[in-house]
């Protein structure tokens, strides 16, 4: 009886998190913290650099000689390329290598940005493995170059955790960051209201992404509290 109850509860949770309505609610709570900004480059005072966070890799890409940056990474690079073309600001790519003897995420992103988008890259941060390390190591590079402000480019659902970490680690170093979010999936209107309540595998994936971010936010806040 206990096993059946646990199985039923587990199945119910999977169904709930597979609903687009659930996924949208979880994602929206993240994305709305840094809402979309049109013509970001038109602001009165521009930052001094563009920082793009790594987003994993596609390890099965024989058409690109084995590996390439992920589709999520492509979205970030596309926006970074636009920001650079509008402002001419230098770009820092941040992302390490999860395994030995492989190219870093920063190097894979560099290939796409330089060879495909035809946009130059000023700095590569190739040693980070977490968002925390992205911030720590990127700050060191920018400080050494005398940079005091930068746009931070990442997915809208990843921005709250990223901004919290970057701002926390840079508050005593004189660097300020501005959110430059991409890919706002929770604001896409639904043409069919009923489909929001039909379980879908893509919704389950989005729910898991959102839960990962919410847990990550909690973990980093606890880490900040302990450090103080």
C-alpha positions as a Markdown table, in Angstrom:
| # | Residue | x | y | z |
|---|---|---|---|---|
| 1 | Unk | 0.0 | 0.0 | 0.0 |
| 2 | Unk | 2.8 | 2.4 | 0.9 |
| 3 | Unk | 4.6 | 1.7 | -2.4 |
| 4 | Unk | 1.5 | 2.3 | -4.4 |
| 5 | Unk | 0.9 | 5.6 | -2.6 |
| 6 | Unk | 4.5 | 6.7 | -3.3 |
| 7 | Unk | 4.2 | 5.7 | -6.9 |
| 8 | Unk | 1.0 | 7.6 | -7.3 |
| 9 | Unk | 2.4 | 10.7 | -5.6 |
| 10 | Unk | 5.5 | 10.5 | -7.9 |
| 11 | Unk | 3.3 | 10.2 | -11.0 |
| 12 | Unk | 1.2 | 13.1 | -9.9 |
| 13 | Unk | 4.3 | 15.3 | -9.4 |
| 14 | Unk | 5.5 | 14.4 | -12.9 |
| 15 | Unk | 2.1 | 15.3 | -14.4 |
| 16 | Unk | 2.0 | 18.6 | -12.5 |
| 17 | Unk | 5.4 | 19.6 | -13.6 |
| 18 | Unk | 4.6 | 18.5 | -17.2 |
| 19 | Unk | 1.9 | 21.1 | -17.5 |
| 20 | Unk | 2.8 | 24.2 | -19.5 |
| 21 | Unk | 0.9 | 26.3 | -17.0 |
| 22 | Unk | 3.1 | 25.0 | -14.2 |
| 23 | Unk | 6.3 | 25.5 | -16.2 |
| 24 | Unk | 5.3 | 29.1 | -17.2 |
| 25 | Unk | 4.5 | 30.0 | -13.6 |
| 26 | Unk | 7.9 | 28.7 | -12.4 |
| 27 | Unk | 9.8 | 30.3 | -15.2 |
| 28 | Unk | 7.9 | 33.6 | -15.0 |
| 29 | Unk | 8.9 | 34.1 | -11.4 |
| 30 | Unk | 12.5 | 34.2 | -12.6 |
| 31 | Unk | 12.2 | 36.1 | -15.8 |
| 32 | Unk | 10.1 | 38.9 | -14.4 |
| 33 | Unk | 12.9 | 39.9 | -12.0 |
| 34 | Unk | 14.8 | 41.4 | -15.0 |
| 35 | Unk | 12.2 | 42.2 | -17.7 |
| 36 | Unk | 12.9 | 42.6 | -21.4 |
| 37 | Unk | 14.6 | 45.8 | -22.4 |
| 38 | Unk | 14.3 | 46.9 | -26.0 |
| 39 | Unk | 17.2 | 48.9 | -27.6 |
| 40 | Unk | 19.4 | 48.4 | -24.5 |
| 41 | Unk | 22.2 | 50.2 | -26.3 |
| 42 | Unk | 20.2 | 53.5 | -26.5 |
| 43 | Unk | 20.6 | 54.2 | -22.8 |
| 44 | Unk | 22.4 | 57.5 | -21.8 |
| 45 | Unk | 25.5 | 55.9 | -20.2 |
| 46 | Unk | 26.8 | 52.6 | -21.6 |
| 47 | Unk | 28.8 | 50.1 | -19.7 |
| 48 | Unk | 32.4 | 49.3 | -20.7 |
| 49 | Unk | 32.2 | 45.7 | -21.6 |
| 50 | Unk | 30.0 | 42.7 | -22.4 |
| 51 | Unk | 30.3 | 39.5 | -20.4 |
| 52 | Unk | 28.7 | 36.3 | -21.9 |
| 53 | Unk | 28.2 | 33.3 | -19.7 |
| 54 | Unk | 28.8 | 29.8 | -21.0 |
| 55 | Unk | 25.8 | 27.5 | -21.5 |
| 56 | Unk | 27.2 | 24.0 | -21.9 |
| 57 | Unk | 28.2 | 22.3 | -25.1 |
| 58 | Unk | 26.9 | 19.9 | -27.8 |
| 59 | Unk | 29.3 | 17.0 | -27.6 |
| 60 | Unk | 27.9 | 15.2 | -30.6 |
| 61 | Unk | 28.5 | 17.7 | -33.4 |
| 62 | Unk | 30.6 | 16.0 | -36.1 |
| 63 | Unk | 29.7 | 18.6 | -38.6 |
| 64 | Unk | 31.6 | 21.1 | -36.4 |
| 65 | Unk | 34.6 | 18.7 | -35.9 |
| 66 | Unk | 33.2 | 17.0 | -32.8 |
| 67 | Unk | 31.9 | 19.7 | -30.4 |
| 68 | Unk | 30.2 | 23.0 | -30.5 |
| 69 | Unk | 28.5 | 25.4 | -28.1 |
| 70 | Unk | 24.9 | 24.6 | -27.1 |
| 71 | Unk | 21.7 | 26.1 | -28.7 |
| 72 | Unk | 21.3 | 28.0 | -25.4 |
| 73 | Unk | 24.8 | 29.4 | -25.9 |
| 74 | Unk | 24.0 | 30.4 | -29.5 |
| 75 | Unk | 21.1 | 32.6 | -28.2 |
| 76 | Unk | 23.5 | 34.4 | -25.8 |
| 77 | Unk | 26.1 | 34.9 | -28.5 |
| 78 | Unk | 23.6 | 36.2 | -31.0 |
| 79 | Unk | 22.5 | 38.9 | -28.5 |
| 80 | Unk | 26.1 | 39.7 | -27.6 |
| 81 | Unk | 27.0 | 40.1 | -31.2 |
| 82 | Unk | 24.1 | 42.6 | -31.6 |
| 83 | Unk | 25.2 | 44.6 | -28.5 |
| 84 | Unk | 28.7 | 44.7 | -29.9 |
| 85 | Unk | 27.6 | 45.9 | -33.3 |
| 86 | Unk | 25.5 | 48.6 | -31.7 |
| 87 | Unk | 28.1 | 49.8 | -29.3 |
| 88 | Unk | 31.6 | 48.5 | -30.2 |
| 89 | Unk | 32.1 | 47.3 | -26.6 |
| 90 | Unk | 34.7 | 44.5 | -26.0 |
| 91 | Unk | 33.4 | 41.0 | -25.2 |
| 92 | Unk | 34.5 | 38.6 | -22.4 |
| 93 | Unk | 33.4 | 35.0 | -22.8 |
| 94 | Unk | 33.3 | 33.0 | -19.6 |
| 95 | Unk | 33.1 | 29.2 | -19.4 |
| 96 | Unk | 35.5 | 26.4 | -18.4 |
| 97 | Unk | 36.0 | 22.8 | -19.4 |
| 98 | Unk | 34.0 | 20.1 | -17.5 |
| 99 | Unk | 36.4 | 17.3 | -18.5 |
| 100 | Unk | 40.2 | 17.1 | -19.0 |
| 101 | Unk | 41.6 | 17.3 | -22.5 |
| 102 | Unk | 38.6 | 19.1 | -24.0 |
| 103 | Unk | 38.2 | 22.6 | -25.2 |
| 104 | Unk | 36.6 | 25.1 | -22.8 |
| 105 | Unk | 33.1 | 26.5 | -23.3 |
| 106 | Unk | 34.7 | 29.9 | -23.8 |
| 107 | Unk | 36.8 | 28.6 | -26.7 |
| 108 | Unk | 33.8 | 27.0 | -28.3 |
| 109 | Unk | 31.8 | 30.2 | -28.0 |
| 110 | Unk | 34.8 | 32.1 | -29.4 |
| 111 | Unk | 34.7 | 30.0 | -32.6 |
| 112 | Unk | 31.0 | 30.8 | -33.1 |
| 113 | Unk | 31.3 | 34.5 | -32.4 |
| 114 | Unk | 34.4 | 35.1 | -34.4 |
| 115 | Unk | 33.9 | 32.7 | -37.3 |
| 116 | Unk | 30.2 | 32.8 | -37.8 |
| 117 | Unk | 29.0 | 36.2 | -36.4 |
| 118 | Unk | 32.3 | 37.9 | -37.4 |
| 119 | Unk | 32.5 | 39.6 | -34.0 |
| 120 | Unk | 35.9 | 40.0 | -32.2 |
| 121 | Unk | 36.5 | 38.7 | -28.7 |
| 122 | Unk | 38.8 | 40.5 | -26.3 |
| 123 | Unk | 39.0 | 38.1 | -23.3 |
| 124 | Unk | 38.5 | 34.4 | -22.6 |
| 125 | Unk | 37.9 | 33.1 | -19.1 |
| 126 | Unk | 38.5 | 29.3 | -19.5 |
| 127 | Unk | 38.6 | 27.9 | -16.0 |
| 128 | Unk | 35.2 | 28.3 | -14.4 |
| 129 | Unk | 32.8 | 25.4 | -13.7 |
| 130 | Unk | 29.9 | 27.2 | -11.9 |
| 131 | Unk | 28.2 | 30.5 | -12.1 |
| 132 | Unk | 30.0 | 31.5 | -8.9 |
| 133 | Unk | 33.3 | 30.9 | -10.6 |
| 134 | Unk | 32.1 | 32.7 | -13.7 |
| 135 | Unk | 31.8 | 35.8 | -11.5 |
| 136 | Unk | 34.9 | 35.3 | -9.5 |
| 137 | Unk | 37.2 | 34.8 | -12.5 |
| 138 | Unk | 35.5 | 37.3 | -14.8 |
| 139 | Unk | 35.9 | 40.0 | -12.2 |
| 140 | Unk | 39.6 | 39.4 | -12.0 |
| 141 | Unk | 40.0 | 39.8 | -15.7 |
| 142 | Unk | 37.9 | 43.0 | -15.8 |
| 143 | Unk | 39.7 | 44.5 | -12.8 |
| 144 | Unk | 43.1 | 43.9 | -14.4 |
| 145 | Unk | 41.8 | 45.8 | -17.5 |
| 146 | Unk | 40.4 | 48.7 | -15.5 |
| 147 | Unk | 36.8 | 47.9 | -16.5 |
| 148 | Unk | 34.2 | 49.2 | -14.0 |
| 149 | Unk | 30.9 | 48.2 | -15.6 |
| 150 | Unk | 29.6 | 45.5 | -17.9 |
| 151 | Unk | 26.5 | 44.0 | -19.5 |
| 152 | Unk | 25.8 | 40.5 | -18.3 |
| 153 | Unk | 24.4 | 38.3 | -21.1 |
| 154 | Unk | 22.5 | 35.1 | -20.2 |
| 155 | Unk | 19.1 | 33.5 | -20.4 |
| 156 | Unk | 16.3 | 35.4 | -18.7 |
| 157 | Unk | 15.6 | 32.5 | -16.4 |
| 158 | Unk | 19.3 | 32.3 | -15.4 |
| 159 | Unk | 19.7 | 36.0 | -14.8 |
| 160 | Unk | 18.5 | 36.3 | -11.2 |
| 161 | Unk | 21.1 | 33.8 | -10.0 |
| 162 | Unk | 23.8 | 35.3 | -12.2 |
| 163 | Unk | 23.2 | 38.9 | -11.2 |
| 164 | Unk | 23.0 | 38.0 | -7.5 |
| 165 | Unk | 26.4 | 36.2 | -7.7 |
| 166 | Unk | 28.1 | 38.8 | -9.9 |
| 167 | Unk | 26.9 | 41.8 | -7.8 |
| 168 | Unk | 27.8 | 40.0 | -4.6 |
| 169 | Unk | 31.3 | 39.3 | -5.7 |
| 170 | Unk | 31.9 | 42.7 | -7.2 |
| 171 | Unk | 30.4 | 45.0 | -4.6 |
| 172 | Unk | 33.8 | 45.6 | -3.0 |
| 173 | Unk | 35.7 | 45.7 | -6.2 |
| 174 | Unk | 34.0 | 48.7 | -7.9 |
| 175 | Unk | 32.4 | 46.8 | -10.8 |
| 176 | Unk | 28.7 | 47.2 | -11.6 |
| 177 | Unk | 26.7 | 44.8 | -13.9 |
| 178 | Unk | 23.6 | 45.4 | -15.9 |
| 179 | Unk | 21.3 | 42.6 | -17.0 |
| 180 | Unk | 21.2 | 41.9 | -20.7 |
| 181 | Unk | 18.7 | 39.0 | -20.7 |
| 182 | Unk | 17.7 | 36.8 | -23.7 |
| 183 | Unk | 15.0 | 34.2 | -24.4 |
| 184 | Unk | 11.9 | 35.2 | -22.4 |
| 185 | Unk | 9.9 | 32.0 | -22.8 |
| 186 | Unk | 7.2 | 32.8 | -20.2 |
| 187 | Unk | 5.7 | 35.8 | -22.1 |
| 188 | Unk | 4.8 | 33.8 | -25.2 |
| 189 | Unk | 1.0 | 34.0 | -25.6 |
| 190 | Unk | -1.0 | 30.8 | -25.8 |
| 191 | Unk | -3.3 | 30.6 | -28.8 |
| 192 | Unk | -5.1 | 27.6 | -27.3 |
| 193 | Unk | -5.9 | 28.1 | -23.6 |
| 194 | Unk | -6.7 | 24.4 | -23.1 |
| 195 | Unk | -3.2 | 23.3 | -24.2 |
| 196 | Unk | -1.8 | 24.9 | -21.1 |
| 197 | Unk | -3.3 | 22.1 | -19.1 |
| 198 | Unk | -2.1 | 19.2 | -21.3 |
| 199 | Unk | 1.1 | 17.5 | -20.1 |
| 200 | Unk | 4.0 | 18.0 | -22.5 |
| 201 | Unk | 7.6 | 16.8 | -22.3 |
| 202 | Unk | 9.0 | 20.2 | -23.1 |
| 203 | Unk | 7.1 | 21.7 | -20.2 |
| 204 | Unk | 8.6 | 19.1 | -17.9 |
| 205 | Unk | 12.1 | 20.2 | -19.1 |
| 206 | Unk | 11.3 | 23.9 | -18.5 |
| 207 | Unk | 10.0 | 23.1 | -15.0 |
| 208 | Unk | 13.2 | 21.2 | -14.2 |
| 209 | Unk | 15.3 | 24.2 | -15.4 |
| 210 | Unk | 13.2 | 26.6 | -13.3 |
| 211 | Unk | 13.5 | 24.4 | -10.2 |
| 212 | Unk | 17.2 | 24.1 | -10.7 |
| 213 | Unk | 17.4 | 27.9 | -10.7 |
| 214 | Unk | 15.2 | 28.4 | -7.6 |
| 215 | Unk | 17.3 | 25.8 | -5.7 |
| 216 | Unk | 20.5 | 27.5 | -7.0 |
| 217 | Unk | 19.3 | 30.9 | -5.8 |
| 218 | Unk | 18.6 | 29.5 | -2.3 |
| 219 | Unk | 22.0 | 27.8 | -2.2 |
| 220 | Unk | 23.9 | 30.9 | -3.2 |
| 221 | Unk | 21.9 | 33.0 | -0.7 |
| 222 | Unk | 22.8 | 30.6 | 2.1 |
| 223 | Unk | 26.4 | 30.7 | 0.9 |
| 224 | Unk | 26.4 | 34.5 | 1.1 |
| 225 | Unk | 24.8 | 34.4 | 4.6 |
| 226 | Unk | 27.5 | 32.0 | 5.9 |
| 227 | Unk | 30.3 | 34.2 | 4.4 |
| 228 | Unk | 28.9 | 37.2 | 6.3 |
